[in-house]
Amino acid sequence: MLKINHLTKKYGNKIAVDDLTLHINKGEIYGFIGHNGAGKSTTIKACVGILDFDYGEIEINGFSIKTNPIECKKQIAYIPDNPDVYSFMSGIDYLNFISDVFKVSLEERKEKINKYADMFEMTYALPNNTSTYSHGMKQKLVILSALVHSPKLIIMDEPFVGLDPKASFLLKKIMNEMTENGCSFFFSTHVLEVAQKLCDRVAIIKEGKLIKSGTMQEVTGDESLENVFLELSENMQV
């Protein structure tokens, strides 16, 4: 579903992502782990077409993000690490705007918005301007906007930050349900316990380089993901 092949991204003389190759399969939850500044957000922004990159290729369902970005973006949803939404819009206006962009029918958007707004206890807030929302409410709104058009791939940067425990539980439940219908998830997180329980596969990145990847069993063995991550990130030279 998502193929990252030999991705390299530089900022001046600094190599932020160094020859990274990862393949995320259909119906898979793939965790992306690393310290702050390891290259996670840069990789994610390159995958969704926000950042250009120097070398390599990124394909989404067979389409290149460089040469066919519109076809790629039709199939994905992106949940950023900071839930920036248009402050002049109400919540429902924002969701309708996203639905219009992805050409979601009135019937389908109404069904999805009602379902997920009720689930995340956001129905009461949708008529209100987003400038009145807390960080957690904005995060929930961005999640709703990602779900409204039934994407084939959802790419998320620290999606659990700012969510209350109930919302975090619901998001994990939705992720598991959507993978059963073939949706894929690629997300970064610092919440390693969540990643260990949720992910089918995981990759650990340090200073832009991939240092370990595979199924959770292949990466952790009999240890916790936290212990493996700390050992690799502190002791392994890259």
C-alpha positions as CSV (number, residue, x, y, z in Angstrom):
1,M,0.0,0.0,0.0
2,L,2.8,2.4,0.9
3,K,6.3,1.9,-0.4
4,I,9.2,4.1,0.8
5,N,12.2,3.2,-1.3
6,H,15.7,4.7,-0.5
7,L,14.2,8.0,0.8
8,T,16.8,10.7,1.5
9,K,15.9,14.2,2.7
10,K,18.5,16.9,3.4
11,Y,18.2,20.2,5.1
12,G,21.3,22.0,3.9
13,N,24.2,19.8,4.9
14,K,22.2,17.8,7.5
15,I,20.7,14.5,6.4
16,A,17.4,14.2,8.1
17,V,16.4,10.9,6.5
18,D,19.1,8.7,5.2
19,D,18.3,6.0,2.5
20,L,15.2,4.8,4.3
21,T,13.2,1.8,2.8
22,L,9.9,0.7,4.4
23,H,7.0,-1.2,2.9
24,I,3.5,-1.0,4.5
25,N,1.1,-3.7,3.4
26,K,-2.7,-3.5,2.8
27,G,-4.6,-4.0,6.1
28,E,-1.5,-3.4,8.3
29,I,-0.8,-1.2,11.3
30,Y,2.8,-0.1,11.1
31,G,4.4,1.8,13.9
32,F,7.3,4.2,13.4
33,I,9.5,4.8,16.5
34,G,12.4,7.1,17.2
35,H,13.6,9.9,19.4
36,N,12.7,13.6,18.7
37,G,14.6,14.7,15.7
38,A,15.1,11.1,14.4
39,G,13.4,11.8,11.1
40,K,9.9,10.5,11.7
41,S,7.9,13.7,11.0
42,T,10.1,14.4,7.9
43,T,9.4,11.0,6.6
44,I,5.7,11.3,7.2
45,K,5.5,14.7,5.6
46,A,7.3,13.4,2.6
47,C,4.8,10.5,2.3
48,V,1.8,12.9,2.3
49,G,3.3,15.3,-0.2
50,I,4.0,18.2,2.1
51,L,7.8,17.9,1.9
52,D,9.8,17.3,-1.3
53,F,12.8,15.0,-0.9
54,D,16.2,14.7,-2.5
55,Y,16.5,11.0,-3.5
56,G,14.3,7.9,-3.6
57,E,10.7,7.2,-4.3
58,I,7.4,7.0,-2.4
59,E,4.5,5.2,-3.8
60,I,0.9,4.9,-2.6
61,N,-1.0,2.1,-4.1
62,G,1.3,2.2,-7.1
63,F,1.2,5.9,-7.6
64,S,4.3,8.1,-7.1
65,I,3.9,11.0,-4.7
66,K,6.3,13.0,-6.8
67,T,4.8,12.5,-10.2
68,N,1.1,11.8,-9.4
69,P,0.5,13.5,-6.1
70,I,-3.3,14.1,-6.6
71,E,-4.0,10.4,-7.1
72,C,-1.9,9.6,-4.0
73,K,-3.8,12.2,-1.9
74,K,-7.2,10.9,-3.0
75,Q,-6.4,7.6,-1.2
76,I,-4.9,8.9,2.0
77,A,-5.8,10.8,5.2
78,Y,-3.2,12.6,7.2
79,I,-3.4,13.4,10.9
80,P,-0.5,15.8,11.8
81,D,1.2,16.1,15.2
82,N,-0.4,19.5,15.6
83,P,-4.1,19.7,14.8
84,D,-4.2,23.0,12.9
85,V,-7.7,23.6,11.6
86,Y,-9.2,26.7,10.0
87,S,-10.1,28.9,13.0
88,F,-12.8,30.8,11.1
89,M,-14.8,27.7,10.5
90,S,-17.2,25.8,12.7
91,G,-16.5,22.1,13.3
92,I,-19.3,21.0,10.9
93,D,-18.1,23.5,8.3
94,Y,-14.6,22.0,8.5
95,L,-15.9,18.5,8.1
96,N,-18.1,19.5,5.1
97,F,-15.1,21.3,3.6
98,I,-13.0,18.1,3.8
99,S,-16.0,16.1,2.5
100,D,-16.2,18.4,-0.5
101,V,-12.5,18.1,-1.3
102,F,-12.8,14.3,-1.4
103,K,-16.2,14.4,-3.1
104,V,-18.1,12.5,-0.4
105,S,-21.8,12.4,-1.1
106,L,-24.2,14.2,1.2
107,E,-25.7,11.0,2.4
108,E,-22.4,9.3,3.1
109,R,-20.9,12.3,4.9
110,K,-23.9,12.7,7.1
111,E,-23.8,9.0,8.1
112,K,-20.0,9.2,8.8
113,I,-20.1,12.5,10.7
114,N,-23.0,11.4,12.8
115,K,-21.4,8.1,13.6
116,Y,-18.0,9.3,14.6
117,A,-19.1,12.6,16.2
118,D,-21.3,10.7,18.5
119,M,-18.6,8.2,19.2
120,F,-16.1,10.9,20.1
121,E,-18.7,13.0,22.0
122,M,-18.2,15.9,19.6
123,T,-21.7,16.3,18.2
124,Y,-22.5,19.2,20.7
125,A,-19.4,21.1,19.6
126,L,-19.7,20.8,15.8
127,P,-21.8,24.0,15.4
128,N,-19.2,26.0,17.4
129,N,-16.3,27.8,15.9
130,T,-13.1,25.8,16.1
131,S,-11.3,28.8,17.7
132,T,-13.2,27.8,20.9
133,Y,-12.0,24.2,20.8
134,S,-9.4,22.8,23.2
135,H,-6.3,21.0,21.8
136,G,-8.0,17.6,22.4
137,M,-11.2,18.7,20.7
138,K,-9.2,19.9,17.6
139,Q,-7.4,16.5,17.6
140,K,-10.8,14.7,17.6
141,L,-12.0,16.9,14.8
142,V,-9.0,16.1,12.7
143,I,-9.6,12.4,13.3
144,L,-13.2,12.8,12.2
145,S,-12.0,14.6,9.0
146,A,-9.7,11.7,8.3
147,L,-12.4,9.1,8.6
148,V,-15.2,10.9,6.7
149,H,-13.9,9.9,3.2
150,S,-13.0,6.2,3.9
151,P,-9.3,6.4,3.0
152,K,-7.2,3.4,2.0
153,L,-4.2,4.6,4.0
154,I,-4.1,6.8,7.1
155,I,-0.8,8.4,8.0
156,M,-0.6,9.8,11.5
157,D,2.1,11.7,13.4
158,E,1.7,11.2,17.2
159,P,-2.1,10.7,16.9
160,F,-2.6,9.8,20.6
161,V,-1.1,13.1,22.0
162,G,-3.8,15.3,23.4
163,L,-6.5,12.6,23.4
164,D,-8.2,11.6,26.6
165,P,-8.1,7.9,27.5
166,K,-11.6,7.2,26.1
167,A,-10.7,8.8,22.8
168,S,-7.4,6.9,22.6
169,F,-9.3,3.7,23.2
170,L,-11.8,4.5,20.5
171,L,-9.1,5.4,18.0
172,K,-7.3,2.1,18.6
173,K,-10.6,0.3,18.2
174,I,-11.4,2.1,14.9
175,M,-7.9,1.3,13.6
176,N,-8.4,-2.4,14.2
177,E,-11.8,-2.4,12.6
178,M,-10.7,-0.5,9.5
179,T,-7.7,-2.9,8.9
180,E,-10.2,-5.7,8.6
181,N,-11.6,-3.9,5.6
182,G,-8.2,-3.4,4.1
183,C,-7.2,0.1,5.3
184,S,-3.6,0.5,6.3
185,F,-2.1,2.7,9.0
186,F,1.4,4.2,9.2
187,F,2.0,6.2,12.4
188,S,4.7,7.6,14.6
189,T,4.3,7.4,18.4
190,H,6.3,7.8,21.6
191,V,3.7,5.7,23.5
192,L,5.6,2.4,23.1
193,E,3.1,0.3,25.1
194,V,0.4,1.2,22.7
195,A,2.6,0.5,19.7
196,Q,3.5,-3.0,21.0
197,K,-0.2,-3.9,21.5
198,L,-1.5,-2.3,18.4
199,C,1.1,-2.7,15.6
200,D,1.6,-5.6,13.2
201,R,5.0,-4.4,12.3
202,V,7.3,-1.6,13.6
203,A,10.4,0.3,12.5
204,I,12.9,2.0,14.7
205,I,14.8,5.0,13.3
206,K,17.8,6.8,14.7
207,E,19.4,10.0,13.2
208,G,17.6,9.3,9.9
209,K,18.7,5.7,9.6
210,L,16.6,2.6,10.0
211,I,18.2,0.5,12.7
212,K,15.6,-2.3,13.1
213,S,12.2,-3.3,11.5
214,G,10.0,-6.3,11.3
215,T,7.0,-7.9,13.0
216,M,6.6,-7.1,16.7
217,Q,7.9,-10.5,17.6
218,E,10.9,-10.2,15.3
219,V,11.8,-6.8,16.8
220,T,11.1,-7.5,20.5
221,G,11.4,-11.2,21.0
222,D,10.6,-11.8,24.6
223,E,11.3,-8.2,25.6
224,S,9.2,-5.1,25.7
225,L,9.4,-2.7,22.8
226,E,10.5,0.0,25.3
227,N,13.5,-2.0,26.4
228,V,14.5,-2.9,22.8
229,F,14.1,0.7,21.7
230,L,16.2,2.1,24.6
231,E,18.9,-0.5,24.0
232,L,19.1,0.1,20.3
233,S,18.8,3.8,20.4
234,E,21.5,4.2,23.1
235,N,24.0,1.6,22.2
236,M,23.9,1.0,18.4
237,Q,26.1,3.2,16.2
238,V,24.5,4.4,13.0
